[in-house]
Amino acid sequence: MCDSKRLSKTVSLSPTPPGNDFLTIDELGREEQLYPLDLYFCEDCYHVQLGHVVDPLVLYQKNYTYVSATSNHFVNHLKDYVFDMIRKFSLDSNSLVVDIGSNDGTCLSFFQDNGMKVLGIDPATEIAQQATENGVETIADFFNYDLSVKLRREYGAANYVTSHNACAHIDHLLDVVKGVEKLLDDDGVFVLEVGYLVDVYTNTWFDTIYHEHLDFHTVAPFEKLFERAGMEIIGVDRISPQGGSIRVFSQKKNGKFQRENSVDDLINLEHEMGLDKAKTFYEFEDKINLVRKKLHQLIYDVKNNNKTIAGFGAPTKATTLMNHFGIDENILDFIVDDNPLKQGLYTPISHIPVLSAEALYEKKPDYVLILAWNFAEPIMKVHKKYSEEIGQFILPMPTPQIVG
């Protein structure tokens, strides 16, 4: 974020393969490459980041299986977001909307339904191609300054640039923000959503630490980054997705919108919590170890009573949680997930089969550990029949507990 070399290593988790590197049955014998998962704190701008960067080609352009449309909860969030932003910034049929990390085009499709011109940028080749075939033009590439020059020449200036949960995945963020500044119309706005380190720290959601997440964002470092690129933050909202996120509003320097108090309010909150000190993150590792101890106790009490446990959700974060906490095939019989791209595959390292949700009712496990904890409420609501007739759910974090 600031090019400083004054970085302090604060948290070390167990090395893992890329969290989305699920295996087919034919691949179960192959060697899996492990990469370090260590958090570093910048003593100059207070940014928190991974110390090891996995080649993004390994992470995104081969076998990338996350698609936005899998979660109805997140789709509804995007629909509400689009409605709110069209109203807030008076977007109309003359507006060009660009999405950085557009995935399957779900967000842009809602802008398109409201008459706007749209363009997606996403490096996951197959998903980008599918989005284009579904009517949302998507360029299969990584967004950067050089690409923004080409886009502005070919499509004109963007009135609105958006990004959802992509800015935690980017190594060279300054180049990206410079690209946004180049692409934007003089009165345009850039609105990004990204997980908020305040929520990660408060709730001990350490499993959001995985190789795709290079950055763990707070507002103070963002403000310095945007200034370097000729932009300014004008507002920040706290929102619920991903267990707790921020929606950051920005424009070119001296743009037409006034800066809101929300920016300084959150910077002050971060300071009060000590997120501008390395010492706070040394203590975070202690909090993680306490959660592990409590979850182990709960799980082994269940297993010692000869009860069976399945998992619900095979998100990227589950690889971190399972590997660091030692949750393997001896604990979980299988995992269910609503994403058809993951069904029929096996989890990294532990090689637990991923099945469709129907398996809960066919195999009838006594307990279901919700690995996709950020969607725990809708999962338990959709599968109320399971908890009423078959078994109980286990929530791993922030406090491990059994839910009837």
C-alpha positions, 0 to 999 in steps of 0.5 A: 500500500505504501512501499515500505519495507518495515514489515513485522511478521505477526501471525503464522498459520499452517501452510496450505495449498491454494484454498480452491485447489479441489481435486478430482478422484483421479488427482488424489494421488498427486503432490499438493504444493503448500504455501506459507500463510503468514500475516505481516503488519506495516509499521508505516501505514498500518496495512496488514498483508500476507508475506507470501504471494502465490502466482495469480495465474495459479489461483485464478486462471486455472480451475477457479470455482467460485461463482457469485450466483451460487449464494442467493443471499449474496445475489440479493445483496448485489441486487439491493446494492445496484438499486441503492447506487443507481439512486444515490449517484443518478445513473442512467442509460447513458452511464457506463458501469465497469466491474473489476473482478466481475466474476459471473456478471451477476452484479453487472446484470442488475445494472444492465437490467436498469438500462446501463452499459456495462463491462466486466473485467475478470481473470478467471477465463472460463467464468469470464467467457460464460458471463459474456455468453450470458450477455454481460461483456467480460474481458478475461484479464487482470485490471491494471493501469495499462488495461485502463488506457485501452478500455478508455480508448475503446469504451470511453470514460466510465461513470461508475466503477465497482468492485466486490471482494476483489481488492483483497486479492490484488498485489499491486493495488496502487496500479489498480487505483491509478487505472481506476483514476484513468478510466473514470469520468471527471465526475465518476465514482469508484465504489468497492466492497471488501472484508473489514479487518475490524470484523475479522479481528473482533470475531476471530475470523482467521480463516479469511486468511488464505492465499487469494486474500493478500490484503486485510483492509482498514480505512486508514491505509486505504486513504493513503493509497488513494491519495497516491493515485490522485483520488480521495475517499468520500465515505465508508459504510459498514455492511454485512457480507463476508461476516463484515465488510466496508463499502468505500466511496471514492472520486478523483481529487477535488470531485463534486461530492463532499467527504462524509464523517464516516471516513474519520469515524472508522479511522478513529475506531481502528485506532481505538482498537489498536489496529495501528499496532503490531502488538494487537496482531500478536494477541490475535494469534492467541485468540485463534488458539483459544477458538481451536481449543474450544472447537476441538473440545466440542468436536471430540465430545461429539465423536467420543459419543460415536456421533457422525459429523458432516460439513456444510460449505466448501468455501476457500476459507474452509481450507484454512480452518480445517488445516490449521485446526486439524479437521480432517477425514477422521472428523468429517465424513463428507461436505455438502456445497451448493456450488455444482462446480465443487460437487464430486471433487475432494478437499485439498489435503484432507480429501473429503468428498464434496456432495450436494445438499441432498446428502444431508437427508440421505446420509443423515449425519448427527451434526453438521459443522457450518464451514461457510459460517458467513452464510450460517443463518440462510443455511440453517433457514433453508435446511430447517428440516434437517435440524427438526428431524435429523440432527444439529448444526455446529457453528465454529466461530466466533464461539464454537457452539451447537445450535438446535 
